[in-house]
Protein backbone atom coordinates (compact mmCIF):
# COMPACT_ATOMS: atom_id res chain seq x y z
CA UNK A 1 0.00 0.00 0.00
CA UNK A 2 1.35 3.39 -0.97
CA UNK A 3 2.26 5.88 1.72
CA UNK A 4 -0.38 8.09 0.17
CA UNK A 5 -2.98 5.72 1.53
CA UNK A 6 -1.29 4.77 4.75
CA UNK A 7 -0.10 8.00 6.37
CA UNK A 8 0.04 7.86 10.17
CA UNK A 9 -3.41 6.50 10.87
CA UNK A 10 -4.85 4.03 8.39
CA UNK A 11 -8.46 4.88 7.66
CA UNK A 12 -8.88 1.40 6.18
CA UNK A 13 -7.54 -0.06 9.40
CA UNK A 14 -9.68 1.81 11.75
CA UNK A 15 -3.70 12.47 9.28
CA UNK A 16 -10.80 29.88 7.37
CA UNK A 17 -12.09 32.63 5.76
CA UNK A 18 -12.29 34.23 2.35
CA UNK A 19 -9.36 36.54 1.69
CA UNK A 20 -9.42 39.47 -0.64
CA UNK A 21 -5.68 39.82 -1.09
CA UNK A 22 -5.75 43.42 0.17
CA UNK A 23 -5.05 42.70 3.83
CA UNK A 24 -1.85 41.67 5.55
CA UNK A 25 -0.84 38.05 4.92
CA UNK A 26 -0.37 37.20 8.59
CA UNK A 27 -3.83 38.44 9.46
CA UNK A 28 -5.82 36.94 6.63
CA UNK A 29 -3.60 34.40 4.90
CA UNK A 30 -3.47 36.09 1.48
CA UNK A 31 -0.38 37.35 -0.34
CA UNK A 32 0.33 38.72 -3.78
CA UNK A 33 1.52 35.95 -6.09
CA UNK A 34 3.91 37.34 -8.68
CA UNK A 35 4.54 33.90 -10.19
CA UNK A 36 0.91 32.95 -10.80
CA UNK A 37 -1.56 34.85 -12.95
CA UNK A 38 -4.62 36.44 -11.41
CA UNK A 39 -6.81 34.05 -13.36
CA UNK A 40 -4.88 31.06 -12.00
CA UNK A 41 -5.12 32.32 -8.42
CA UNK A 42 -8.82 33.01 -8.80
CA UNK A 43 -9.46 29.55 -10.23
CA UNK A 44 -7.48 27.91 -7.42
CA UNK A 45 -9.32 29.90 -4.77
CA UNK A 46 -12.69 29.05 -6.30
CA UNK A 47 -11.77 25.37 -6.27
CA UNK A 48 -10.85 25.55 -2.56
CA UNK A 49 -14.04 27.41 -1.69
CA UNK A 50 -16.13 24.78 -3.47
CA UNK A 51 -14.17 21.98 -1.77
CA UNK A 52 -15.17 23.50 1.58
CA UNK A 53 -18.74 24.30 0.49
CA UNK A 54 -19.21 20.67 -0.54
CA UNK A 55 -18.71 19.76 3.15
CA UNK A 56 -15.45 17.96 2.52
CA UNK A 57 -13.51 19.90 5.16
CA UNK A 58 -14.11 22.76 7.63
CA UNK A 59 -11.07 24.68 6.43
CA UNK A 60 -7.79 24.65 4.51
CA UNK A 61 -4.43 26.38 4.47
CA UNK A 62 -2.28 26.49 1.34
CA UNK A 63 0.98 28.12 0.39
CA UNK A 64 2.57 27.93 -3.07
CA UNK A 65 5.97 29.32 -4.03
CA UNK A 66 7.67 29.80 -7.39
CA UNK A 67 10.92 31.60 -8.27
CA UNK A 68 8.79 34.61 -9.22
CA UNK A 69 6.71 34.84 -6.05
CA UNK A 70 4.29 33.13 -3.70
CA UNK A 71 0.57 32.76 -3.08
CA UNK A 72 -1.29 31.62 0.00
CA UNK A 73 -4.86 31.30 1.23
CA UNK A 74 -6.51 30.57 4.56
CA UNK A 75 -10.12 29.57 3.92
CA UNK A 76 -12.95 28.15 5.98
CA UNK A 77 -13.02 27.41 9.69
CA UNK A 78 -10.26 26.51 12.12
CA UNK A 79 -12.85 25.53 14.74
CA UNK A 80 -16.26 24.34 13.57
CA UNK A 81 -18.02 24.78 16.91
CA UNK A 82 -16.89 28.39 17.33
CA UNK A 83 -16.62 29.26 13.64
CA UNK A 84 -13.08 30.52 14.18
CA UNK A 85 -11.60 31.73 10.92
CA UNK A 86 -8.56 30.03 9.43
CA UNK A 87 -5.29 31.95 9.57
CA UNK A 88 -1.89 31.21 8.07
CA UNK A 89 -0.14 31.43 11.42
CA UNK A 90 -2.07 28.55 13.00
CA UNK A 91 -0.27 25.35 13.96
CA UNK A 92 -1.51 21.90 12.94
CA UNK A 93 -0.50 18.28 13.33
CA UNK A 94 1.53 17.13 10.32
CA UNK A 95 1.30 13.34 10.70
CA UNK A 96 3.68 11.42 8.47
CA UNK A 97 5.47 14.53 7.24
CA UNK A 98 7.33 13.85 10.52
CA UNK A 99 9.08 11.04 8.65
CA UNK A 100 10.92 13.57 6.52
CA UNK A 101 12.46 15.05 9.68
CA UNK A 102 13.31 11.68 11.24
CA UNK A 103 14.98 10.35 8.12
CA UNK A 104 16.86 13.61 7.60
CA UNK A 105 18.30 13.25 11.09
CA UNK A 106 19.49 9.74 10.20
CA UNK A 107 21.20 11.16 7.11
CA UNK A 108 22.82 13.91 9.18
CA UNK A 109 24.17 11.30 11.60
CA UNK A 110 25.49 9.33 8.61
CA UNK A 111 27.16 12.51 7.36
CA UNK A 112 28.78 12.90 10.78
CA UNK A 113 30.10 9.34 10.57
CA UNK A 114 28.04 8.13 13.53
CA UNK A 115 26.20 5.44 11.56
CA UNK A 116 25.80 3.99 8.09
CA UNK A 117 22.59 3.45 6.15
CA UNK A 118 23.70 -0.15 5.71
CA UNK A 119 24.07 -0.79 9.44
CA UNK A 120 21.66 -3.45 10.75
CA UNK A 121 19.07 -2.05 13.14
CA UNK A 122 20.14 -4.70 15.68
CA UNK A 123 23.33 -2.69 16.16
CA UNK A 124 21.25 -0.03 17.91
CA UNK A 125 17.93 -1.58 19.00
CA UNK A 126 17.48 -5.06 20.44
CA UNK A 127 14.54 -7.38 19.90
CA UNK A 128 13.66 -6.45 16.31
CA UNK A 129 12.55 -9.52 14.30
CA UNK A 130 15.16 -10.07 11.56
CA UNK A 131 17.00 -7.13 13.10
CA UNK A 132 20.36 -8.46 11.95
CA UNK A 133 19.11 -8.46 8.35
CA UNK A 134 17.11 -5.20 8.37
CA UNK A 135 19.28 -2.18 7.61
CA UNK A 136 18.58 1.45 8.43
CA UNK A 137 18.19 1.99 4.68
CA UNK A 138 15.41 -0.62 4.60
CA UNK A 139 13.62 1.09 7.49
CA UNK A 140 13.79 4.41 5.66
CA UNK A 141 12.58 3.12 2.29
CA UNK A 142 9.88 0.80 3.67
CA UNK A 143 11.45 -2.49 2.55
CA UNK A 144 12.07 -4.00 6.01
CA UNK A 145 9.05 -6.33 6.05
CA UNK A 146 7.90 -5.10 9.48
CA UNK A 147 4.12 -4.93 9.61
CA UNK A 148 2.05 -1.82 10.20
CA UNK A 149 1.15 -1.68 13.90
CA UNK A 150 -1.97 0.32 13.13
CA UNK A 151 -3.30 -2.79 11.39
CA UNK A 152 -3.21 -4.68 14.70
CA UNK A 153 -6.85 -5.04 15.81
CA UNK A 154 -5.97 -5.19 19.50
CA UNK A 155 -3.94 -1.99 19.19
CA UNK A 156 -6.75 -0.15 17.39
CA UNK A 157 -9.36 -1.25 19.92
CA UNK A 158 -7.17 -0.13 22.80
CA UNK A 159 -6.47 3.19 21.11
CA UNK A 160 -10.12 4.06 20.56
CA UNK A 161 -11.04 3.13 24.13
CA UNK A 162 -8.75 5.93 25.29
CA UNK A 163 -7.43 8.24 22.53
CA UNK A 164 -5.73 10.39 25.17
CA UNK A 165 -3.49 7.53 26.30
CA UNK A 166 0.27 8.09 26.14
CA UNK A 167 1.96 5.28 24.23
CA UNK A 168 5.56 4.18 24.64
CA UNK A 169 7.50 3.50 21.43
CA UNK A 170 8.07 -0.11 22.44
CA UNK A 171 4.30 -0.65 22.73
CA UNK A 172 3.91 0.49 19.13
CA UNK A 173 6.67 -1.85 18.00
CA UNK A 174 5.25 -4.78 19.96
CA UNK A 175 1.94 -4.30 18.11
CA UNK A 176 3.89 -4.65 14.87
CA UNK A 177 6.04 -7.61 15.95
CA UNK A 178 3.05 -9.62 17.20
CA UNK A 179 1.73 -9.82 13.64
CA UNK A 180 4.91 -11.43 12.35
CA UNK A 181 7.04 -10.24 9.41
CA UNK A 182 5.21 -9.41 6.19
CA UNK A 183 8.07 -10.43 3.90
CA UNK A 184 11.81 -11.08 4.03
CA UNK A 185 13.86 -7.88 4.43
CA UNK A 186 14.65 -6.19 1.14
CA UNK A 187 12.41 -8.38 -1.02
CA UNK A 188 9.32 -6.17 -1.22
CA UNK A 189 8.03 -2.74 -0.21
CA UNK A 190 5.10 -1.78 2.00
CA UNK A 191 4.49 1.24 4.19
CA UNK A 192 4.82 0.71 7.93
CA UNK A 193 5.05 3.30 10.70
CA UNK A 194 7.06 0.79 12.74
CA UNK A 195 10.03 1.53 10.47
CA UNK A 196 10.24 5.21 11.36
CA UNK A 197 9.49 4.59 15.03
CA UNK A 198 12.60 2.40 15.02
CA UNK A 199 14.64 5.10 13.30
CA UNK A 200 13.63 7.47 16.09
CA UNK A 201 14.98 5.02 18.65
CA UNK A 202 18.20 4.67 16.63
CA UNK A 203 18.66 8.44 16.76
CA UNK A 204 18.15 8.46 20.53
CA UNK A 205 20.59 5.57 20.97
CA UNK A 206 23.33 7.16 18.87
CA UNK A 207 22.94 10.61 20.41
CA UNK A 208 22.18 9.46 23.95
CA UNK A 209 19.35 11.97 24.41
CA UNK A 210 15.67 12.45 23.51
CA UNK A 211 14.63 12.74 19.88
CA UNK A 212 13.10 16.18 20.48
CA UNK A 213 16.45 17.58 21.64
CA UNK A 214 18.33 16.20 18.64
CA UNK A 215 15.67 17.49 16.25
CA UNK A 216 15.75 20.97 17.76
CA UNK A 217 19.54 21.23 17.77
CA UNK A 218 20.28 19.79 14.34
CA UNK A 219 17.31 21.01 12.28
CA UNK A 220 14.71 23.28 13.85
CA UNK A 221 16.93 25.97 15.36
CA UNK A 222 19.60 26.24 12.64
CA UNK A 223 16.96 26.28 9.87
CA UNK A 224 14.74 28.81 11.61
CA UNK A 225 11.73 26.50 11.79
CA UNK A 226 10.42 28.36 14.81
CA UNK A 227 6.86 27.05 14.65
CA UNK A 228 7.70 23.37 14.26
CA UNK A 229 7.74 21.03 17.28
CA UNK A 230 7.95 17.45 18.45
CA UNK A 231 5.41 17.81 21.28
CA UNK A 232 5.93 16.15 24.68
CA UNK A 233 2.18 15.57 25.04
CA UNK A 234 -1.15 16.27 23.34
CA UNK A 235 -0.95 20.05 23.83
CA UNK A 236 -0.17 22.59 21.10
CA UNK A 237 2.47 25.18 22.00
CA UNK A 238 0.49 27.97 20.33
CA UNK A 239 -2.70 28.95 18.45
CA UNK A 240 -3.82 26.03 16.32
CA UNK A 241 -6.37 24.42 14.06
CA UNK A 242 -8.85 22.02 15.63
CA UNK A 243 -9.02 18.63 13.94
CA UNK A 244 -12.09 16.50 13.21
CA UNK A 245 -11.82 12.78 12.55
CA UNK A 246 -14.17 10.31 10.89
CA UNK A 247 -12.10 7.36 12.09
CA UNK A 248 -13.80 6.91 15.46
CA UNK A 249 -16.06 3.83 15.26
CA UNK A 250 -19.74 4.69 14.89
CA UNK A 251 -19.20 8.46 14.71
CA UNK A 252 -19.36 10.63 11.60
CA UNK A 253 -17.10 13.32 13.05
CA UNK A 254 -15.29 13.65 16.37
CA UNK A 255 -13.08 16.48 17.66
CA UNK A 256 -9.65 14.83 17.88
CA UNK A 257 -7.60 17.94 18.62
CA UNK A 258 -6.52 16.71 22.05
CA UNK A 259 -5.94 13.08 21.13
CA UNK A 260 -2.46 11.90 22.04
CA UNK A 261 -0.02 11.99 19.10
CA UNK A 262 2.20 9.50 20.93
CA UNK A 263 0.62 6.70 18.88
CA UNK A 264 2.70 8.07 16.00
CA UNK A 265 5.95 8.96 17.83
CA UNK A 266 8.78 9.73 15.35
CA UNK A 267 6.63 8.46 12.49
CA UNK A 268 4.04 11.21 12.82
CA UNK A 269 3.69 13.19 16.07
CA UNK A 270 5.04 16.57 14.97
CA UNK A 271 3.34 19.98 14.78
CA UNK A 272 4.10 22.77 12.31
CA UNK A 273 2.70 25.60 10.20
CA UNK A 274 2.25 25.80 6.44
CA UNK A 275 4.94 28.50 6.23
CA UNK A 276 7.49 26.31 8.02
CA UNK A 277 6.56 23.34 5.84
CA UNK A 278 7.04 25.44 2.72
CA UNK A 279 10.57 26.24 3.85
CA UNK A 280 11.17 22.61 4.86
CA UNK A 281 9.90 21.18 1.57
CA UNK A 282 12.52 23.12 -0.34
CA UNK A 283 15.33 22.26 2.10
CA UNK A 284 14.55 18.56 1.78
CA UNK A 285 13.88 18.61 -1.95
CA UNK A 286 17.15 20.37 -2.77
CA UNK A 287 19.17 18.35 -0.27
CA UNK A 288 20.40 21.56 1.33
CA UNK A 289 21.21 19.94 4.69
CA UNK A 290 23.23 17.01 3.40
CA UNK A 291 25.95 16.31 0.84
CA UNK A 292 25.08 15.73 -2.82
CA UNK A 293 26.21 12.14 -2.40
CA UNK A 294 23.83 11.56 0.50
CA UNK A 295 20.99 13.29 -1.35
CA UNK A 296 21.57 10.88 -4.24
CA UNK A 297 21.41 7.99 -1.76
CA UNK A 298 18.23 9.44 -0.30
CA UNK A 299 16.48 9.55 -3.66
CA UNK A 300 17.34 5.97 -4.64
CA UNK A 301 14.41 3.58 -4.90
CA UNK A 302 13.74 -0.06 -5.73
CA UNK A 303 11.10 -1.30 -8.15
CA UNK A 304 9.38 -3.28 -5.43
CA UNK A 305 5.76 -3.37 -4.29
CA UNK A 306 3.82 -0.34 -5.56
CA UNK A 307 6.92 1.62 -6.55
CA UNK A 308 6.84 2.67 -10.19
CA UNK A 309 8.12 5.49 -12.40
CA UNK A 310 5.25 7.85 -11.52
CA UNK A 311 5.24 7.22 -7.75
CA UNK A 312 7.90 5.66 -5.56
CA UNK A 313 9.08 5.80 -1.97
CA UNK A 314 12.70 6.75 -1.35
CA UNK A 315 14.44 7.28 2.01
CA UNK A 316 11.60 8.91 3.95
CA UNK A 317 10.22 10.72 0.91
CA UNK A 318 7.59 10.20 -1.77
CA UNK A 319 8.61 11.10 -5.30
CA UNK A 320 5.51 11.74 -7.34
CA UNK A 321 5.63 12.71 -11.02
CA UNK A 322 8.65 14.95 -10.41
CA UNK A 323 7.49 16.33 -7.05
CA UNK A 324 9.38 15.34 -3.88
CA UNK A 325 7.80 15.44 -0.42
CA UNK A 326 5.39 13.60 1.85
CA UNK A 327 1.79 13.48 2.94
CA UNK A 328 0.61 13.18 6.50
CA UNK A 329 -2.48 11.97 8.31
CA UNK A 330 -3.16 11.80 12.01
CA UNK A 331 -6.73 11.74 13.36
CA UNK A 332 -8.43 14.98 12.33
CA UNK A 333 -5.59 16.38 10.22
CA UNK A 334 -4.26 16.01 6.68
CA UNK A 335 -1.07 17.60 5.36
CA UNK A 336 0.91 17.47 2.13
CA UNK A 337 4.15 19.28 1.27
CA UNK A 338 6.02 18.85 -2.02
CA UNK A 339 8.88 20.43 -3.96
CA UNK A 340 9.55 20.30 -7.70
CA UNK A 341 13.27 20.65 -8.59
CA UNK A 342 12.49 21.41 -12.24
CA UNK A 343 10.19 24.31 -11.32
CA UNK A 344 11.88 25.24 -8.03
CA UNK A 345 8.29 25.37 -6.74
CA UNK A 346 6.63 24.21 -3.54
CA UNK A 347 3.08 23.38 -2.48
CA UNK A 348 2.14 23.00 1.19
CA UNK A 349 -1.43 22.20 2.24
CA UNK A 350 -3.11 21.54 5.59
CA UNK A 351 -6.74 20.69 6.32
CA UNK A 352 -8.57 19.92 9.55
CA UNK A 353 -10.56 16.83 8.62
CA UNK A 354 -9.61 13.28 7.60
CA UNK A 355 -12.99 12.64 6.00
CA UNK A 356 -12.76 10.74 2.72
CA UNK A 357 -13.74 12.44 -0.54
CA UNK A 358 -15.19 10.09 -3.15
CA UNK A 359 -13.62 7.20 -1.26
CA UNK A 360 -10.14 8.75 -1.25
CA UNK A 361 -8.08 10.66 1.24
CA UNK A 362 -9.22 14.26 0.88
CA UNK A 363 -5.69 15.65 0.79
CA UNK A 364 -4.84 13.49 -2.22
CA UNK A 365 -7.90 14.67 -4.13
CA UNK A 366 -7.22 18.31 -3.28
CA UNK A 367 -3.51 18.24 -4.19
CA UNK A 368 -4.13 16.39 -7.43
CA UNK A 369 -6.88 18.77 -8.53
CA UNK A 370 -5.39 22.07 -7.43
CA UNK A 371 -1.94 21.28 -8.84
CA UNK A 372 -3.59 20.89 -12.25
CA UNK A 373 -4.85 24.46 -11.87
CA UNK A 374 -1.60 25.88 -10.55
CA UNK A 375 0.86 23.93 -12.68
CA UNK A 376 -1.11 22.49 -15.63
CA UNK A 377 2.05 21.26 -17.36
CA UNK A 378 3.50 19.71 -14.18
CA UNK A 379 0.66 18.52 -11.93
CA UNK A 380 1.18 16.27 -8.92
CA UNK A 381 -0.27 13.05 -10.34
CA UNK A 382 -1.29 11.53 -7.03
CA UNK A 383 -2.38 7.94 -7.73
CA UNK A 384 -6.08 7.27 -7.23
CA UNK A 385 -6.29 4.90 -4.28
CA UNK A 386 -9.63 3.72 -2.94
N, C-alpha and C positions, 0 to 999 in steps of 0.2 A: 504493500500500500504506500502510495506516495506521501511524502511529508505534508503535501498540500491538504491531504485528507486526514492526517493523523494529528498534527499539531500537538498541544500539550494535553488536551482532554478529548479523547475520541468520542464524538457524538454517536458513532455506530456502536461503541462499547458501552456507553451509558444509556476557546481562546481566540444646543445649536440654534444657531439663528441665521436668518438671511443676512448677508453682508453686502453693502452697496459698493465697497471699494473706496469710499471717500474717507472712512474713519481710520484711525490708527490700527495697525495690524495686531498689536498686542491686545487691544480692547475688543476687536470684533473678529479677528481672524482673517482679514482680507488684505492682500498686498497687490501692488501693481506688477503684472507679469510682462516684462519686456520681451521675453522669449516666446510667448504664445499670443496669437492674435486675439482680439476682442471677441470675435465670433467663436473661436475655440474655447475660450474661457466661459463664455455665456452658455455654450452647448454643454460643457462639462458641469457647470453649476446647475443647469436645468435637469441634467441626468441625476445628479445627487439629490436634488429637491424631490424629484419623482420617486427615487429609491426610498426616501424617507416617507413620502406621502402614501406610498403603497404599503406602509406598515411593516417594512422589512427591518428597520432599525429605528431607535429613538433619535440618534444623532451620529454625525461623522465629522472627523477631522482629516484634512488632506493637505499635503504640501508637495509641490512639484518644483524642481529646479532644473534649469538649463544653463549653458554658458552665457546666455543673453539675459537671464533674469529668473525670477521665481514667482510662483502663484500659490496662494493658499486660501482655504475656506474652512470655516467652522459653522456647521449647519445643524439644525435640529436641537434636541434637548440632551443636556448632560445628566439630568435627573428627571425622570418621567413624573414622579409623584409631585415634585415641586416646580416642574416646568422650567428648571434652570437652563439658561442658554449655554450652548457650547462656546468654548473659547480656546484659542490656540495654546494658551499657557497651561491648560489642565493636564495633569498626569493621568496615565492609564496603565493597566497591566499589559505587558507585551508578550506573554506566553513564550512560545518557542523561539522568538527572536533572541531570547536569552542564550540559545545555543550558539549564536554567532559570537557572543562575548566569551563564553566558556571555551570554545574551540580556538578563539584568537589567543586566549591566555596560554593554552597548550602550545601553540605555535611560538609565542614569545618565550616560553620556557625552553623550547627546543632551540630557539635562536641563542639563548643564553648558555646552551650546552648542558642544561640540567636534566634533559631527557631526550629521547628519540621517538619519532612517530612509530618506529618499528619495535619499540620496547613492548614486551608482553605486559598486560595489565597486572598480572600476578606479581610483578616486580614491585608494585606499589600498593595493591589492594588484595588481601587474602580472601579466599572463599568464593571466587568467581568461577562458575562452571566453565571448563575449557580455558581458564585464565592464562595458562601457559601458552596457549595457541592464539588467543585473541590479542591483537596489538592495539596500541592507542590509535593508529590509523584506522583500523577496523571499527573502533568505537565511534570515531568522528565521521566516517562515511557510511555508517549503518550497515556494515557487512559482518558484524560480530556473530549473529545468530541468536543473541539474547532476546527473549520475548518481551513484548510490551506489557508492562505491569498494569496499565490501565485496562487491559483486556482480562485481568483476573477478576472473576465474579465476586469472590470474597472481598477483595480490595474495594471494588466499586460499592458493594453493599455497605461496608464499614464506612466508607467515605460519606455516602449520602445520609447515613444515620447521624453523622456529626461533621458537617462541612467545615466547622471551625477548629477541628482537631489539628494539632501540630504533629506532623509526621517526621520521623527520623529518616535520613537517607537509606539506612540499612533496611528499614521496613519496606521501602519502595523496591529495593533490590530483591528482597526476599519474595515479594509478590511476583517478581519476574522469574526468579530461579525456580520457584515451586511449579511453574508450568513446563519446565524442561526446555532445552535448547530448541530453536526452530529449525536450524540447519547448521552444518559444520562451518566453523569460522572461515570467512573469505570465499564461500562458494555461492552465495546469493546476497540479496540486498533487501532489507525491510526495515522500516522506520520503527525505532524503539527508544522511548525516553530513558530507559535503563542505561543506554550507552552514555548519554551526556551526564546523567547522575554520577556514573563512575568516573568520568573525566573530571568532574568537580572534586571528587574525593582524591583523585590523583594530584590535582593542583594543591589541595590542602596538605597532602602527604609530602610533596616535594618542597613546599614553602614552609611547612610547619606552623601554619596559622590559618584562620578562617578564610574561606573563599571571598567573602565580602571585602576583607582587608586587601587581599591581593588584587582584586578587581579595581578597587578604588585607587590603589597606588600605581598600578601598571597601565590602566586605561582611563578611568573616569576623570581623575584629576589632571593628568597631563594633556588629555584631549579636550578638556573644558566641557565635558558632558555633565553639567552641574545639576541637571534635573533627572538624572538616571540613577537608579538605586537597586541594590539587592536587599530587599527589606528583611528585617529580623523577625517580623510577625505580619499579621494581616493588615496593619495600619499603613495608610499612605502618609508620606512625610509632608504633603502639601495639598492644595486644592486639586480635586480630581474628578474624573468622570465616574458615574455610578454604572455598574454593569448589571445586565439582566440575562439570565440563562434559561434556556429551554431544555436543559439536560436533566433537571431534577425530575425523578419519576412521578408521573401523574399530574404535573403542573405545566401549564403553558408558558409561564414566565415567572421567574423568581429573582429577587434582588440578591445578587451574589457578591456584591461589593466587598463585604467583610469576610468572605470565605477565605480560609487559610491557603496561601499559595505554596505552602510547604510540600504539598503533594506533587509539586513540579520541581522543587529544589533548583539545581543548576541546569536543569533542562527547560525551565520556564517560569521562574518565580519573579523575574525582574519587573521594574516599573520605569517608565520613561515618558517623554513628550514627543510629539511628532517632529518638533524642531531638532531635538537631540538625535532622533532616529534618522533624520535627513542627513545630518552631519556624519553619523555613524555609517550609514549605507555607503557613502562615498569613500570613507576611510577603509572600509572592508573591501569594497569593490575594486579599489585601486591598489590594495595591498600596502597602504602607506605606513603601516606599523611594523611590517616585516620585510625581510629581504626579498628581492625578485625571485630568488631560488625557492624560498619557502612559499611565496604566493603561487608559483607554478605547481608546487607539491599540493597546495591547498585546493587548487582547481582541477586536479586529476580526478577521474572517475572511471568506474568499471561498468561495462555493459552487462550488468546483472539485474535481476528483478525487473522493476519498472523503468530503470534508467534507459533513456534513449536520446537521440540527437536533440530533440526539442526540449526535453526536461530530464535533468539528472541531478543526483545529490552528490556533492563533493565533500570536502572536510568541513562539515557544519554549515554548509551553504546549499541553496537550491540555485541551479543555473537554468533559466527558463527563457528559451528563444532569444538569447543574447542579454538577458537581464539577470543580474546576480543579487541574491538577497535571501530573505526567509520570511515565511508567514508565522503567525503565532495565534494560538487559541488557548484561553484559560477561561473557566466558566464566566460568561457574561461579557467577554472581551474578544475582539478580533483585531489583529494588526498585520500589516504587510509592509515591508520596506525593501526596495530594489534599486539597483544602480546599473546603468547601461554604459559600458566603457566606450562604445562607438559614438554615442550621443553625449557622453559626459553628463547624463541626466539622472535625476533621482525621482522616485515616487514613494511617499510615505503616507500610509492611511491607517486610521484607527476608528473603530466603531464600538458601541457599547451594547451589543447584543450578539449572541451566537446562534440566533435563529436561522434555520436553513431557508434558502431562497430557491424555489424550484428544485428542491431536493439536494442542493449543493450548499457548501459553506458560503455564506453571504459575502465574505471578503474576497473569495475567488471570483465570484460573479462580478462584483463591483470593480475589482482591479482589471479583469479581462475587458469589461465593457468600457470603462473610462479611459483605459490606455489606448483603445482604438480611436477615441475622440481626441486625446492629447497628442498621440504619436501614431497616426494612421499608417505610416510606413514601417513602424517598429513597435507594434503592440506587444503586450505581455500575454503570450498565448497560453494562459493557464489551462491545463488539461481539464476537460469536463469529467468530474468524478462524482458519481451518485452514491 
